[in-house]
Amino acid sequence: MKVNVDQVFTELDGTPVKDGVDFMKEYARLYQHAAGMGLDVAKFPVVEQVSDLKLKNVAVRAVGAPAKEISEEEKIKRLNLSRKIFKGGDVDLTTDECALIKKCIHIMYESPLIYAEAHEMIEGSKE
């Protein structure tokens, strides 16, 4: 089935959920490094460089997350699926791939909003 992995997650009020995970990790690392060098970090600008959270970001992070007790074959399968999803747009996914994505998102994300919206995006319907 074709799944548009560029769909954006939305808050309950309809505004886009923001994704600043990668940027904020890097900013925090630089901030800590500067503070360790004795620089006045109070003068650092507040930076809000975030983008809308897309299904592809959530799916790639979940499918690619470390998992115990999976075979080498399963790891390769998950890497290939992540590469396929990362390209974005309309991605042709098998029923098994859709099930794996949903399972991994369920494990990684505690938020009912993220899991439920991902499920709706993959299945193409809202209940």
C-alpha positions as a Python dict, from the first residue, in 0.01 Angstrom:
ca = {
    (1, 'M'): (0, 0, 0),
    (2, 'K'): (113, 358, -63),
    (3, 'V'): (174, 564, 249),
    (4, 'N'): (263, 933, 241),
    (5, 'V'): (540, 945, 502),
    (6, 'D'): (561, 1325, 479),
    (7, 'Q'): (234, 1364, 672),
    (8, 'V'): (268, 1594, 973),
    (9, 'F'): (156, 1504, 1325),
    (10, 'T'): (-84, 1754, 1482),
    (11, 'E'): (-170, 1852, 1836),
    (12, 'L'): (-531, 1819, 1952),
    (13, 'D'): (-590, 2182, 1851),
    (14, 'G'): (-472, 2111, 1495),
    (15, 'T'): (-133, 2283, 1519),
    (16, 'P'): (169, 2087, 1396),
    (17, 'V'): (372, 1891, 1650),
    (18, 'K'): (726, 2029, 1643),
    (19, 'D'): (1036, 1814, 1601),
    (20, 'G'): (1350, 1966, 1741),
    (21, 'V'): (1515, 1652, 1875),
    (22, 'D'): (1833, 1643, 1665),
    (23, 'F'): (1892, 2018, 1668),
    (24, 'M'): (1832, 2056, 2040),
    (25, 'K'): (2071, 1770, 2123),
    (26, 'E'): (2347, 1939, 1924),
    (27, 'Y'): (2269, 2281, 2074),
    (28, 'A'): (2282, 2135, 2426),
    (29, 'R'): (2617, 1969, 2352),
    (30, 'L'): (2766, 2297, 2227),
    (31, 'Y'): (2617, 2488, 2521),
    (32, 'Q'): (2777, 2247, 2770),
    (33, 'H'): (3111, 2266, 2587),
    (34, 'A'): (3106, 2648, 2594),
    (35, 'A'): (3016, 2652, 2964),
    (36, 'G'): (3303, 2412, 3033),
    (37, 'M'): (3540, 2654, 2862),
    (38, 'G'): (3432, 2933, 3094),
    (39, 'L'): (3231, 3126, 2833),
    (40, 'D'): (2936, 3335, 2949),
    (41, 'V'): (2655, 3112, 2826),
    (42, 'A'): (2395, 3359, 2955),
    (43, 'K'): (2473, 3562, 2643),
    (44, 'F'): (2394, 3272, 2410),
    (45, 'P'): (2089, 3338, 2196),
    (46, 'V'): (1777, 3134, 2249),
    (47, 'V'): (1739, 2934, 1932),
    (48, 'E'): (1419, 2769, 1818),
    (49, 'Q'): (1506, 2589, 1499),
    (50, 'V'): (1249, 2317, 1483),
    (51, 'S'): (1045, 2164, 1206),
    (52, 'D'): (711, 1990, 1189),
    (53, 'L'): (721, 1628, 1307),
    (54, 'K'): (657, 1396, 1013),
    (55, 'L'): (563, 1029, 998),
    (56, 'K'): (894, 952, 828),
    (57, 'N'): (1092, 1093, 1123),
    (58, 'V'): (892, 896, 1379),
    (59, 'A'): (898, 576, 1173),
    (60, 'V'): (1271, 588, 1096),
    (61, 'R'): (1358, 655, 1461),
    (62, 'A'): (1130, 377, 1584),
    (63, 'V'): (1230, 113, 1326),
    (64, 'G'): (1598, 199, 1367),
    (65, 'A'): (1596, 205, 1747),
    (66, 'P'): (1815, -51, 1922),
    (67, 'A'): (1622, -367, 2002),
    (68, 'K'): (1733, -666, 2202),
    (69, 'E'): (1701, -1018, 2081),
    (70, 'I'): (1648, -958, 1711),
    (71, 'S'): (1841, -1150, 1449),
    (72, 'E'): (2103, -1010, 1213),
    (73, 'E'): (1854, -1065, 932),
    (74, 'E'): (1593, -857, 1117),
    (75, 'K'): (1844, -576, 1173),
    (76, 'I'): (1923, -564, 800),
    (77, 'K'): (1551, -574, 719),
    (78, 'R'): (1490, -278, 952),
    (79, 'L'): (1780, -79, 805),
    (80, 'N'): (1646, -131, 453),
    (81, 'L'): (1297, -30, 565),
    (82, 'S'): (1438, 285, 729),
    (83, 'R'): (1617, 377, 406),
    (84, 'K'): (1297, 324, 210),
    (85, 'I'): (1095, 546, 447),
    (86, 'F'): (1362, 816, 473),
    (87, 'K'): (1329, 899, 103),
    (88, 'G'): (991, 1053, 185),
    (89, 'G'): (681, 1105, -23),
    (90, 'D'): (450, 819, -114),
    (91, 'V'): (624, 499, -12),
    (92, 'D'): (503, 157, -123),
    (93, 'L'): (489, -56, 193),
    (94, 'T'): (385, -416, 240),
    (95, 'T'): (133, -518, 504),
    (96, 'D'): (418, -668, 709),
    (97, 'E'): (622, -347, 684),
    (98, 'C'): (323, -140, 800),
    (99, 'A'): (272, -377, 1093),
    (100, 'L'): (641, -354, 1189),
    (101, 'I'): (636, 28, 1176),
    (102, 'K'): (328, 44, 1397),
    (103, 'K'): (476, -209, 1641),
    (104, 'C'): (804, -16, 1669),
    (105, 'I'): (625, 318, 1715),
    (106, 'H'): (411, 161, 1988),
    (107, 'I'): (725, 43, 2169),
    (108, 'M'): (924, 366, 2133),
    (109, 'Y'): (661, 636, 2182),
    (110, 'E'): (454, 648, 2500),
    (111, 'S'): (228, 921, 2365),
    (112, 'P'): (-115, 796, 2256),
    (113, 'L'): (-130, 1093, 2019),
    (114, 'I'): (182, 987, 1829),
    (115, 'Y'): (85, 620, 1807),
    (116, 'A'): (-279, 684, 1716),
    (117, 'E'): (-195, 944, 1451),
    (118, 'A'): (76, 720, 1305),
    (119, 'H'): (-175, 435, 1289),
    (120, 'E'): (-427, 663, 1112),
    (121, 'M'): (-163, 789, 868),
    (122, 'I'): (-54, 437, 780),
    (123, 'E'): (-401, 288, 759),
    (124, 'G'): (-550, 595, 592),
    (125, 'S'): (-849, 649, 820),
    (126, 'K'): (-958, 819, 1139),
    (127, 'E'): (-1197, 653, 1379),
}
